[in-house]
């Protein structure tokens, strides 16, 4: 999984655990694909401060995943759903199970 996709996934699960300033910088960098220089200008901070914040957020998000394993569990469930789709007796439950994956908060 590419780094940006990985961090975006982690933000979906754990973004609300970051400070509002960290969330804003991550939103600009990962969601809007702004450069660190552009974010520094918008936020009136140095490019180094943006870089430090992004790096710190990545570390925090990875730590949350190491402890809570929400992304890992979601990926494991997705594989099980794919196998269940092959079994006609399970098909009627797949949609209901997959809908429960969408319950909860989004980063934005």
N, C-alpha and C positions, 0 to 999 in steps of 0.2 A: 504494500500500500504506500503510495507516495506520501511524503511528509505532510504536505498541506492537506491532503485528504484525511490523513490520520488525525491531525490536529483539529480539523473541522469536526470530525466524528467525536473526538474527545470534548470539544466545546459543546456539542449537542447534549452530551451527557452531564458534563461537569462545569460548563461555563458559568452557571449561576453561583458557583462557589468562589469565583474570582471577584475581586473588588470591582466597583463600577468603572473605575479608570482602566483597569486591566481589560475588562470586557469591551470597552470602547476601542482601545488600541487593537485588541484581537479582532474585533469586528471589522475595523478598517483594513487591517493587514490580511486577514484570512478570508473574510467574506467579500469585501470590496476590492481586494487585490491592489491596495494602494502601496506605494513604496514606503520605506521607512523615512525617507526624506520628506515625502508628501505628508505623512502622518505627523512628523516633527513640526512642520510648518503649521498644520491645522491645530495641533495641541499646544503650540508655542513652547516646545521643549527641544532638547538636542536630539540628533539622530541617534547618538549613543544611548540616551535614555529610552528611546523607543526600542532599540535593539536589546537592551537589558531587560525591558519589560516583556518583550516577546519571548526571549530566552527563558526568563523566570516563569512565565505562564506555561510554556511547553513543559518545563520541569515539573511544575505543580500538577498540571493535567495528567502527565504520565504517572506521577505519584498516586493521584487519586485512582487511576485505573489499576495500578499495582495492588492497591489496598482493596478497592471495591469490586473490580473486575466486571463492571457492567457491560463494557463493549465486548469483552471475551464471552460473557454469558449470552449476549444477543447474537453473536456470530455462531455460537454453538447451537442455539435454538433455531437459527435460520437453516443450518445444515439438517437438523432434524425435520423441520417443516418440508424441506425439499425431498427428503426420503419419504415422508408421510404422503406427499402428493402422489407418489407412485402407487400407493396402496388405496384401491377404490373404497375400502371400508372406512378410511380416515378422511377422505376428501371433504365431507360435509363439515368437519371440525376445523379444517385448516384456515378458512377465512376468519372464523371467530377468533382463533388463536392469534393470527397475524394482526387482527385489529387491536388486540391488547398491546401489541408492540408499539402502537402509535399513541397510546394513552400516556400522558405525562407532559412535562414541559419541554419546550424547545429553547435553545440558547437565545434566539432573538424574539 
